């Protein structure tokens, strides 16, 4: 007796019980109404930042609502089959519509609630605020009322739960296939346009003047990127990047160089240079953790070794060697070499350990370094680091005749002190990225990956596990020391307190490890993105500064649950964490004994 299953080609109804014919108009009307609401006054007083009292011109968070409403409108037009926008609704997927609608709803309602909380009640809302709240709700109703094409389970008659149906609205469809790539010059034009847009978005995020605006910016940015992922456009762009890797890296560094020219306040350049410093250190840690698979919980100590070395030999009057003032290139090499030596000295006796034991030993090394430099004050120990007072008055650099303490005018743009150091860090970042990529693509890099995946199997294949791990430890330490030499000059002084496992502000080992895991282990851009996010969040959200560890912990828990490979995923790790079937070995069928010889030969 053969089992038969009922099949159906009827599209499933939306999650919200509205007539399907009403869904698309509601999505489009809601998007347009959300845009229009941004031009109304939302409150009567200018005490709420951004001045939302003006009718006819958006201000502050209203600009973000306008952008989110525009995205909703574009997706709605794509569902109507508008030429040029069909990529925003691939294979009839409702995920882009749902995500853009949720982004507009989240931004608008966050603003309304923030007004009520800051000003003391909903009575402070003008009619425009209420109109905006209702207008942003319409696209959500329309998006979740759209009829969703039948899934494989529904076509075979298998029932699906409400949770699975809701998840289907927010994920990329399985039927999405990559399209053909355009001509090479169009590929490079697309990459250039994306880099310019990315620079503009990043610059806007750094320029946000108050916490409410930054939260709204994060809401819009997260849902916009999520939308692009569900449309498959990010996968398409990744293919372009893989085909034009060198050009993409060059455009990325060009955008990084252009950043200080977009700033009128040197404070934002200070944020940029700190992001690059911590991103460089995180990239060095990525060699140890992401490539070699070694959990290092005291890595920030190598940053401290480089910073203290540079402070001792750069001419500070409080230095134990105050008569020594090496040029920057010599001080940088000295700091990197000192960190490399410490990496070898610490790694040689400890890298024979594995797992939790190695993590505990490295954590102990980080604490030993902080306590040691804190005691080298001439009383508790030798007079080298000036104890808890540190080494202040580190002079600014004078490199190639350029005084980094002075502002410089270039093509009508004024670059301040921090902008000078920012451009120097871009150059150092280029060197670090070159070292990282060359090492990762070399035989030693493949040995690191083999050790990370299975050290026993790698050793059985002839790889000297101890030597390979020691090289990773030493190289990562030297890159951290190189960044530390610049950090010492940027901050004017070096003190022992920041170089600990965890703290309210970076640098600390927990911050660096979170940046690597959050951004994506084993990638170049991942640690840089992770460092940028983790540095900007406490900087922009003042109320999180005392709760930074709680915020990092929540972020890591959510990441491990929904995207364990990190924001920017290494392809191999992405396939390992998600069951895509691409790593499955095809089943080989052996011919039966009674099959004809020709059939056996064909098999």
TORKOL-471359 format. One record per residue (C-alpha): residue in three letters; residue number from 1; y negated, x negated, z negated. Coordinates in steps of 0.05 Angstrom, whole numbers, padded with zeros to 5 digits. Layout:
BEGIN
resn,resi,yy,xx,zz
ALA,NUM,Y,X,Z
...
***
This chain:
BEGIN
resn,resi,yy,xx,zz
UNK,1,00000,00000,00000
UNK,2,-00067,-00029,00021
UNK,3,-00130,-00022,-00021
UNK,4,-00191,00003,00015
UNK,5,-00263,-00003,-00008
UNK,6,-00320,00043,00010
UNK,7,-00377,00006,00044
UNK,8,-00447,00029,00057
UNK,9,-00506,00003,00098
UNK,10,-00556,00047,00064
UNK,11,-00613,00008,00032
UNK,12,-00616,00012,-00043
UNK,13,-00674,00049,-00074
UNK,14,-00727,00012,-00113
UNK,15,-00725,00002,-00188
UNK,16,-00782,00051,-00197
UNK,17,-00764,00123,-00175
UNK,18,-00820,00133,-00125
UNK,19,-00813,00157,-00054
UNK,20,-00800,00096,-00010
UNK,21,-00852,00119,00039
UNK,22,-00904,00112,-00016
UNK,23,-00885,00041,-00036
UNK,24,-00919,00001,00020
UNK,25,-00985,00041,00019
UNK,26,-00987,00034,-00057
UNK,27,-00977,-00042,-00051
UNK,28,-01032,-00049,00001
UNK,29,-01081,-00002,-00033
UNK,30,-01069,-00036,-00100
UNK,31,-01082,-00104,-00071
UNK,32,-01147,-00082,-00038
UNK,33,-01169,-00045,-00101
UNK,34,-01155,-00108,-00143
UNK,35,-01199,-00149,-00097
UNK,36,-01255,-00096,-00101
UNK,37,-01251,-00092,-00177
UNK,38,-01269,-00166,-00182
UNK,39,-01339,-00147,-00156
UNK,40,-01352,-00099,-00214
UNK,41,-01378,-00114,-00284
UNK,42,-01321,-00118,-00334
UNK,43,-01361,-00125,-00398
UNK,44,-01432,-00113,-00421
UNK,45,-01446,-00179,-00456
UNK,46,-01447,-00251,-00432
UNK,47,-01415,-00275,-00496
UNK,48,-01348,-00275,-00461
UNK,49,-01345,-00340,-00421
UNK,50,-01355,-00335,-00346
UNK,51,-01408,-00280,-00348
UNK,52,-01368,-00219,-00325
UNK,53,-01430,-00174,-00331
UNK,54,-01454,-00180,-00259
UNK,55,-01438,-00126,-00207
UNK,56,-01430,-00150,-00136
UNK,57,-01410,-00223,-00151
UNK,58,-01346,-00247,-00186
UNK,59,-01350,-00295,-00244
UNK,60,-01300,-00336,-00284
UNK,61,-01233,-00302,-00288
UNK,62,-01254,-00250,-00237
UNK,63,-01246,-00303,-00183
UNK,64,-01174,-00311,-00202
UNK,65,-01163,-00236,-00200
UNK,66,-01194,-00236,-00130
UNK,67,-01147,-00292,-00107
UNK,68,-01086,-00257,-00137
UNK,69,-01107,-00191,-00104
UNK,70,-01115,-00226,-00037
UNK,71,-01044,-00253,-00043
UNK,72,-01018,-00183,-00057
UNK,73,-01055,-00157,00004
UNK,74,-01026,-00211,00049
UNK,75,-00955,-00196,00026
UNK,76,-00967,-00121,00035
UNK,77,-00991,-00134,00107
UNK,78,-00929,-00176,00118
UNK,79,-00886,-00116,00100
UNK,80,-00922,-00078,00154
UNK,81,-00900,-00131,00204
UNK,82,-00968,-00163,00215
UNK,83,-00961,-00222,00263
UNK,84,-00969,-00289,00229
UNK,85,-00952,-00262,00160
UNK,86,-00879,-00244,00169
UNK,87,-00858,-00308,00132
UNK,88,-00885,-00275,00068
UNK,89,-00831,-00221,00072
UNK,90,-00768,-00257,00097
UNK,91,-00708,-00215,00115
UNK,92,-00741,-00155,00081
UNK,93,-00742,-00190,00014
UNK,94,-00782,-00155,-00040
UNK,95,-00788,-00217,-00085
UNK,96,-00855,-00241,-00056
UNK,97,-00885,-00172,-00065
UNK,98,-00860,-00166,-00137
UNK,99,-00883,-00236,-00157
UNK,100,-00953,-00231,-00127
UNK,101,-00961,-00163,-00159
UNK,102,-00939,-00190,-00227
UNK,103,-00987,-00249,-00219
UNK,104,-01047,-00203,-00205
UNK,105,-01026,-00157,-00261
UNK,106,-01017,-00214,-00311
UNK,107,-01084,-00247,-00295
UNK,108,-01123,-00182,-00298
UNK,109,-01091,-00155,-00361
UNK,110,-01097,-00222,-00395
UNK,111,-01171,-00221,-00381
UNK,112,-01178,-00150,-00407
UNK,113,-01140,-00166,-00471
UNK,114,-01180,-00231,-00480
UNK,115,-01245,-00192,-00475
UNK,116,-01222,-00142,-00527
UNK,117,-01198,-00197,-00574
UNK,118,-01258,-00243,-00567
UNK,119,-01311,-00188,-00569
UNK,120,-01277,-00144,-00620
UNK,121,-01246,-00084,-00586
UNK,122,-01235,-00046,-00521
UNK,123,-01303,-00014,-00529
UNK,124,-01333,-00077,-00500
UNK,125,-01302,-00063,-00432
UNK,126,-01346,-00034,-00377
UNK,127,-01316,00016,-00328
UNK,128,-01303,-00042,-00280
UNK,129,-01253,-00071,-00330
UNK,130,-01214,-00007,-00334
UNK,131,-01214,00000,-00259
UNK,132,-01188,-00071,-00252
UNK,133,-01132,-00057,-00302
UNK,134,-01110,00006,-00265
UNK,135,-01118,-00026,-00196
UNK,136,-01074,-00085,-00215
UNK,137,-01020,-00037,-00239
UNK,138,-01014,-00003,-00171
UNK,139,-00983,-00063,-00134
UNK,140,-00931,-00070,-00189
UNK,141,-00910,00002,-00179
UNK,142,-00909,-00006,-00104
UNK,143,-00871,-00072,-00105
UNK,144,-00815,-00046,-00149
UNK,145,-00811,00020,-00111
UNK,146,-00797,-00017,-00045
UNK,147,-00726,-00001,-00020
UNK,148,-00685,-00065,-00028
UNK,149,-00634,-00081,00026
UNK,150,-00563,-00073,00002
UNK,151,-00532,-00135,-00029
UNK,152,-00462,-00160,-00016
UNK,153,-00438,-00127,-00080
UNK,154,-00470,-00061,-00061
UNK,155,-00441,-00064,00010
UNK,156,-00371,-00071,-00019
UNK,157,-00382,-00014,-00068
UNK,158,-00388,-00058,-00130
UNK,159,-00435,-00032,-00183
UNK,160,-00493,-00075,-00207
UNK,161,-00529,-00072,-00273
UNK,162,-00603,-00060,-00282
UNK,163,-00611,-00132,-00303
UNK,164,-00578,-00157,-00239
UNK,165,-00621,-00110,-00197
UNK,166,-00685,-00134,-00230
UNK,167,-00664,-00207,-00220
UNK,168,-00652,-00192,-00146
UNK,169,-00726,-00172,-00140
UNK,170,-00749,-00241,-00165
UNK,171,-00702,-00287,-00128
UNK,172,-00696,-00315,-00058
UNK,173,-00649,-00274,-00013
UNK,174,-00582,-00306,00004
UNK,175,-00590,-00290,00078
UNK,176,-00651,-00335,00085
UNK,177,-00639,-00389,00138
UNK,178,-00685,-00448,00153
UNK,179,-00724,-00444,00218
UNK,180,-00735,-00496,00272
UNK,181,-00784,-00552,00256
UNK,182,-00849,-00556,00296
UNK,183,-00869,-00616,00337
UNK,184,-00883,-00681,00298
UNK,185,-00959,-00678,00303
UNK,186,-00959,-00606,00278
UNK,187,-00913,-00627,00220
UNK,188,-00964,-00680,00199
UNK,189,-01020,-00630,00207
UNK,190,-00984,-00581,00161
UNK,191,-00972,-00637,00109
UNK,192,-01045,-00656,00112
UNK,193,-01067,-00583,00101
UNK,194,-01019,-00575,00042
UNK,195,-01044,-00639,00010
UNK,196,-01117,-00616,00017
UNK,197,-01100,-00548,-00014
UNK,198,-01061,-00583,-00070
UNK,199,-01121,-00628,-00085
UNK,200,-01167,-00568,-00088
UNK,201,-01120,-00529,-00134
UNK,202,-01111,-00590,-00180
UNK,203,-01185,-00604,-00182
UNK,204,-01199,-00531,-00200
UNK,205,-01149,-00535,-00257
UNK,206,-01181,-00598,-00286
UNK,207,-01251,-00569,-00278
UNK,208,-01236,-00506,-00318
UNK,209,-01289,-00504,-00372
UNK,210,-01254,-00461,-00424
UNK,211,-01184,-00442,-00447
UNK,212,-01183,-00370,-00421
UNK,213,-01199,-00393,-00350
UNK,214,-01144,-00446,-00353
UNK,215,-01092,-00395,-00376
UNK,216,-01112,-00349,-00319
UNK,217,-01107,-00408,-00271
UNK,218,-01037,-00423,-00296
UNK,219,-01015,-00350,-00287
UNK,220,-01039,-00347,-00215
UNK,221,-01013,-00417,-00198
UNK,222,-00943,-00405,-00227
UNK,223,-00933,-00338,-00192
UNK,224,-00962,-00365,-00127
UNK,225,-00913,-00424,-00126
UNK,226,-00856,-00378,-00146
UNK,227,-00874,-00332,-00089
UNK,228,-00874,-00389,-00039
UNK,229,-00806,-00410,-00065
UNK,230,-00776,-00341,-00054
UNK,231,-00804,-00339,00017
UNK,232,-00769,-00404,00033
UNK,233,-00834,-00438,00053
UNK,234,-00826,-00492,00000
UNK,235,-00757,-00508,00027
UNK,236,-00786,-00512,00097
UNK,237,-00841,-00558,00071
UNK,238,-00789,-00602,00037
UNK,239,-00755,-00611,00104
UNK,240,-00822,-00633,00134
UNK,241,-00832,-00683,00077
UNK,242,-00762,-00711,00087
UNK,243,-00777,-00722,00160
UNK,244,-00846,-00753,00146
UNK,245,-00835,-00788,00079
UNK,246,-00881,-00847,00092
UNK,247,-00937,-00804,00119
UNK,248,-00931,-00756,00059
UNK,249,-00936,-00813,00009
UNK,250,-00997,-00841,00045
UNK,251,-01030,-00772,00044
UNK,252,-01014,-00764,-00029
UNK,253,-01048,-00830,-00047
UNK,254,-01107,-00811,-00002
UNK,255,-01115,-00747,-00042
UNK,256,-01110,-00786,-00107
UNK,257,-01165,-00833,-00084
UNK,258,-01209,-00774,-00063
UNK,259,-01204,-00740,-00131
UNK,260,-01261,-00777,-00167
UNK,261,-01307,-00763,-00108
UNK,262,-01298,-00688,-00123
UNK,263,-01322,-00695,-00195
UNK,264,-01392,-00692,-00222
UNK,265,-01371,-00703,-00295
UNK,266,-01339,-00770,-00313
UNK,267,-01300,-00734,-00369
UNK,268,-01254,-00704,-00317
UNK,269,-01243,-00773,-00287
UNK,270,-01223,-00794,-00358
UNK,271,-01170,-00739,-00357
UNK,272,-01147,-00763,-00289
UNK,273,-01140,-00836,-00311
UNK,274,-01100,-00816,-00373
UNK,275,-01054,-00773,-00331
UNK,276,-01041,-00832,-00285
UNK,277,-01029,-00879,-00344
UNK,278,-00979,-00833,-00377
UNK,279,-00949,-00814,-00309
UNK,280,-00937,-00888,-00294
UNK,281,-00903,-00898,-00362
UNK,282,-00861,-00834,-00350
UNK,283,-00841,-00862,-00282
UNK,284,-00816,-00925,-00316
UNK,285,-00778,-00882,-00366
UNK,286,-00748,-00844,-00307
UNK,287,-00712,-00908,-00287
UNK,288,-00679,-00911,-00355
UNK,289,-00666,-00837,-00365
UNK,290,-00665,-00807,-00295
UNK,291,-00629,-00861,-00256
UNK,292,-00588,-00899,-00307
UNK,293,-00576,-00840,-00354
UNK,294,-00596,-00878,-00418
UNK,295,-00630,-00836,-00471
UNK,296,-00688,-00878,-00498
UNK,297,-00727,-00846,-00556
UNK,298,-00771,-00906,-00571
UNK,299,-00798,-00921,-00501
UNK,300,-00871,-00914,-00521
UNK,301,-00863,-00980,-00559
UNK,302,-00863,-01017,-00492
UNK,303,-00930,-00985,-00475
UNK,304,-00955,-01011,-00542
UNK,305,-00929,-01081,-00529
UNK,306,-00968,-01084,-00463
UNK,307,-01031,-01055,-00495
UNK,308,-01030,-01103,-00554
UNK,309,-01015,-01163,-00509
UNK,310,-01075,-01146,-00465
UNK,311,-01119,-01135,-00526
UNK,312,-01101,-01204,-00553
UNK,313,-01116,-01242,-00489
UNK,314,-01175,-01203,-00461
UNK,315,-01231,-01234,-00503
UNK,316,-01239,-01184,-00560
UNK,317,-01278,-01215,-00618
UNK,318,-01228,-01183,-00666
UNK,319,-01168,-01214,-00631
UNK,320,-01128,-01268,-00665
UNK,321,-01139,-01308,-00602
UNK,322,-01212,-01290,-00592
UNK,323,-01225,-01353,-00552
UNK,324,-01176,-01332,-00499
UNK,325,-01201,-01286,-00443
UNK,326,-01153,-01283,-00384
UNK,327,-01172,-01249,-00318
UNK,328,-01144,-01180,-00311
UNK,329,-01088,-01199,-00263
UNK,330,-01064,-01252,-00313
UNK,331,-01070,-01204,-00372
UNK,332,-01032,-01150,-00333
UNK,333,-00976,-01198,-00317
UNK,334,-00975,-01223,-00388
UNK,335,-00969,-01152,-00415
UNK,336,-00914,-01134,-00366
UNK,337,-00877,-01199,-00382
UNK,338,-00882,-01188,-00457
UNK,339,-00854,-01117,-00450
UNK,340,-00799,-01143,-00405
UNK,341,-00780,-01195,-00457
UNK,342,-00779,-01143,-00512
UNK,343,-00737,-01098,-00467
UNK,344,-00685,-01152,-00458
UNK,345,-00686,-01171,-00532
UNK,346,-00676,-01099,-00554
UNK,347,-00629,-01080,-00497
UNK,348,-00582,-01139,-00502
UNK,349,-00551,-01121,-00570
UNK,350,-00558,-01045,-00563
UNK,351,-00538,-01026,-00492
UNK,352,-00465,-01034,-00508
UNK,353,-00473,-00968,-00546
UNK,354,-00471,-00900,-00512
UNK,355,-00498,-00831,-00521
UNK,356,-00526,-00811,-00588
UNK,357,-00516,-00880,-00618
UNK,358,-00560,-00912,-00565
UNK,359,-00613,-00858,-00576
UNK,360,-00614,-00871,-00651
UNK,361,-00621,-00946,-00641
UNK,362,-00679,-00938,-00592
UNK,363,-00713,-00889,-00638
UNK,364,-00707,-00940,-00693
UNK,365,-00737,-00994,-00649
UNK,366,-00798,-00950,-00635
UNK,367,-00810,-00940,-00709
UNK,368,-00799,-01014,-00724
UNK,369,-00852,-01033,-00673
UNK,370,-00903,-00985,-00702
UNK,371,-00890,-01008,-00773
UNK,372,-00890,-01081,-00753
UNK,373,-00958,-01079,-00719
UNK,374,-00985,-01038,-00777
UNK,375,-00964,-01093,-00825
UNK,376,-00988,-01154,-00785
UNK,377,-01056,-01154,-00821
UNK,378,-01052,-01220,-00858
UNK,379,-01032,-01188,-00924
UNK,380,-00965,-01153,-00912
UNK,381,-00948,-01200,-00855
UNK,382,-00977,-01251,-00807
UNK,383,-01049,-01240,-00783
UNK,384,-01038,-01220,-00710
UNK,385,-01053,-01146,-00698
UNK,386,-01105,-01133,-00752
UNK,387,-01060,-01081,-00783
UNK,388,-01080,-01007,-00784
UNK,389,-01150,-01025,-00760
UNK,390,-01122,-01048,-00694
UNK,391,-01160,-01091,-00644
UNK,392,-01226,-01059,-00625
UNK,393,-01283,-01081,-00578
UNK,394,-01238,-01096,-00519
UNK,395,-01287,-01114,-00463
UNK,396,-01290,-01075,-00398
UNK,397,-01260,-01106,-00336
UNK,398,-01298,-01146,-00285
UNK,399,-01253,-01147,-00225
UNK,400,-01274,-01177,-00158
UNK,401,-01347,-01176,-00180
UNK,402,-01343,-01102,-00199
UNK,403,-01365,-01086,-00270
UNK,404,-01322,-01028,-00293
UNK,405,-01372,-01009,-00347
UNK,406,-01426,-00991,-00296
UNK,407,-01433,-00932,-00249
UNK,408,-01430,-00946,-00175
UNK,409,-01457,-00906,-00116
UNK,410,-01410,-00900,-00057
UNK,411,-01429,-00858,00004
UNK,412,-01475,-00816,-00037
UNK,413,-01424,-00805,-00093
UNK,414,-01433,-00834,-00163
UNK,415,-01370,-00863,-00195
UNK,416,-01374,-00872,-00270
UNK,417,-01335,-00917,-00317
UNK,418,-01273,-00875,-00320
UNK,419,-01273,-00865,-00245
UNK,420,-01271,-00940,-00236
UNK,421,-01209,-00945,-00280
UNK,422,-01180,-00884,-00245
UNK,423,-01182,-00920,-00178
UNK,424,-01152,-00982,-00210
UNK,425,-01095,-00939,-00237
UNK,426,-01084,-00909,-00167
UNK,427,-01072,-00980,-00142
UNK,428,-01025,-00995,-00199
UNK,429,-00990,-00929,-00188
UNK,430,-00978,-00948,-00116
UNK,431,-00945,-01013,-00138
UNK,432,-00902,-00976,-00189
UNK,433,-00880,-00923,-00138
UNK,434,-00862,-00979,-00089
UNK,435,-00821,-01015,-00142
UNK,436,-00787,-00950,-00164
UNK,437,-00769,-00927,-00094
UNK,438,-00744,-00995,-00071
UNK,439,-00703,-01003,-00134
UNK,440,-00674,-00933,-00130
UNK,441,-00653,-00942,-00057
UNK,442,-00622,-01011,-00069
UNK,443,-00551,-01029,-00090
UNK,444,-00574,-01035,-00162
UNK,445,-00603,-00965,-00157
UNK,446,-00537,-00936,-00133
UNK,447,-00503,-00973,-00190
UNK,448,-00551,-00939,-00239
UNK,449,-00532,-00871,-00210
UNK,450,-00458,-00889,-00214
UNK,451,-00466,-00909,-00287
UNK,452,-00503,-00844,-00301
UNK,453,-00450,-00801,-00270
UNK,454,-00389,-00835,-00301
UNK,455,-00394,-00904,-00333
UNK,456,-00319,-00911,-00340
UNK,457,-00306,-00897,-00266
UNK,458,-00364,-00942,-00246
UNK,459,-00337,-00999,-00288
UNK,460,-00268,-00989,-00257
UNK,461,-00299,-00997,-00188
UNK,462,-00326,-01066,-00208
UNK,463,-00396,-01050,-00231
UNK,464,-00419,-01092,-00290
UNK,465,-00445,-01035,-00332
UNK,466,-00479,-01077,-00385
UNK,467,-00517,-01119,-00335
UNK,468,-00538,-01059,-00294
UNK,469,-00563,-01022,-00355
UNK,470,-00600,-01083,-00381
UNK,471,-00637,-01089,-00314
UNK,472,-00658,-01016,-00318
UNK,473,-00682,-01025,-00389
UNK,474,-00721,-01088,-00372
UNK,475,-00753,-01059,-00309
UNK,476,-00773,-00995,-00343
UNK,477,-00803,-01034,-00401
UNK,478,-00844,-01079,-00355
UNK,479,-00874,-01019,-00318
UNK,480,-00894,-00988,-00385
UNK,481,-00926,-01054,-00406
UNK,482,-00965,-01057,-00341
UNK,483,-00995,-00988,-00354
UNK,484,-01009,-01009,-00426
UNK,485,-01055,-01065,-00404
UNK,486,-01101,-01015,-00369
UNK,487,-01096,-00966,-00427
UNK,488,-01123,-01019,-00475
UNK,489,-01186,-01029,-00433
UNK,490,-01197,-00954,-00421
UNK,491,-01195,-00937,-00496
UNK,492,-01234,-00999,-00518
UNK,493,-01186,-01009,-00576
UNK,494,-01112,-01010,-00594
UNK,495,-01086,-00981,-00660
UNK,496,-01014,-00970,-00682
UNK,497,-01016,-00895,-00698
UNK,498,-01005,-00867,-00627
UNK,499,-00942,-00908,-00614
UNK,500,-00892,-00863,-00650
UNK,501,-00836,-00816,-00631
UNK,502,-00876,-00752,-00638
UNK,503,-00948,-00734,-00650
UNK,504,-01002,-00683,-00636
UNK,505,-01031,-00722,-00577
UNK,506,-01001,-00770,-00526
UNK,507,-00978,-00823,-00519
UNK,508,-00913,-00814,-00557
UNK,509,-00840,-00819,-00538
UNK,510,-00828,-00743,-00543
UNK,511,-00885,-00731,-00495
UNK,512,-00859,-00782,-00444
UNK,513,-00787,-00756,-00448
UNK,514,-00811,-00684,-00440
UNK,515,-00852,-00704,-00379
UNK,516,-00791,-00734,-00345
UNK,517,-00745,-00676,-00361
UNK,518,-00797,-00623,-00345
UNK,519,-00819,-00654,-00280
UNK,520,-00751,-00672,-00254
UNK,521,-00707,-00732,-00270
UNK,522,-00692,-00780,-00214
UNK,523,-00753,-00763,-00172
UNK,524,-00820,-00796,-00161
UNK,525,-00866,-00736,-00163
UNK,526,-00830,-00702,-00221
UNK,527,-00853,-00747,-00279
UNK,528,-00924,-00748,-00251
UNK,529,-00926,-00672,-00249
UNK,530,-00894,-00667,-00318
UNK,531,-00945,-00716,-00347
UNK,532,-01003,-00678,-00315
UNK,533,-00979,-00611,-00344
UNK,534,-00964,-00637,-00413
UNK,535,-01030,-00674,-00418
UNK,536,-01073,-00617,-00390
UNK,537,-01043,-00563,-00435
UNK,538,-01067,-00592,-00502
UNK,539,-01131,-00617,-00469
UNK,540,-01151,-00548,-00442
UNK,541,-01119,-00504,-00495
UNK,542,-01150,-00528,-00560
UNK,543,-01108,-00481,-00603
UNK,544,-01045,-00517,-00578
UNK,545,-01066,-00586,-00601
UNK,546,-01036,-00577,-00670
UNK,547,-00975,-00541,-00641
UNK,548,-00961,-00587,-00582
UNK,549,-00889,-00602,-00605
UNK,550,-00874,-00528,-00611
UNK,551,-00902,-00516,-00541
UNK,552,-00862,-00574,-00512
UNK,553,-00799,-00548,-00546
UNK,554,-00808,-00478,-00518
UNK,555,-00822,-00505,-00449
UNK,556,-00759,-00548,-00450
UNK,557,-00716,-00490,-00475
UNK,558,-00742,-00445,-00419
UNK,559,-00732,-00500,-00368
UNK,560,-00661,-00514,-00389
UNK,561,-00646,-00439,-00383
UNK,562,-00678,-00425,-00316
UNK,563,-00686,-00491,-00280
UNK,564,-00646,-00547,-00313
UNK,565,-00659,-00595,-00255
UNK,566,-00734,-00596,-00269
UNK,567,-00794,-00569,-00231
UNK,568,-00786,-00619,-00175
UNK,569,-00712,-00625,-00168
UNK,570,-00670,-00684,-00144
UNK,571,-00625,-00655,-00089
UNK,572,-00561,-00682,-00120
UNK,573,-00577,-00655,-00189
UNK,574,-00598,-00588,-00160
UNK,575,-00530,-00581,-00128
UNK,576,-00496,-00600,-00193
UNK,577,-00533,-00549,-00235
UNK,578,-00527,-00491,-00186
UNK,579,-00463,-00465,-00155
UNK,580,-00483,-00465,-00082
UNK,581,-00414,-00482,-00055
UNK,582,-00441,-00544,-00019
UNK,583,-00401,-00591,-00064
UNK,584,-00336,-00553,-00057
UNK,585,-00279,-00589,-00021
UNK,586,-00251,-00546,00035
UNK,587,-00181,-00523,00021
UNK,588,-00130,-00556,00067
UNK,589,-00071,-00512,00086
UNK,590,-00005,-00546,00096
UNK,591,00038,-00518,00152
UNK,592,00102,-00481,00134
UNK,593,00169,-00511,00151
UNK,594,00187,-00456,00200
UNK,595,00122,-00460,00241
UNK,596,00126,-00486,00313
UNK,597,00112,-00560,00324
UNK,598,00049,-00546,00365
UNK,599,00020,-00505,00307
UNK,600,00035,-00562,00258
UNK,601,00001,-00612,00304
UNK,602,-00059,-00567,00311
UNK,603,-00064,-00559,00235
***
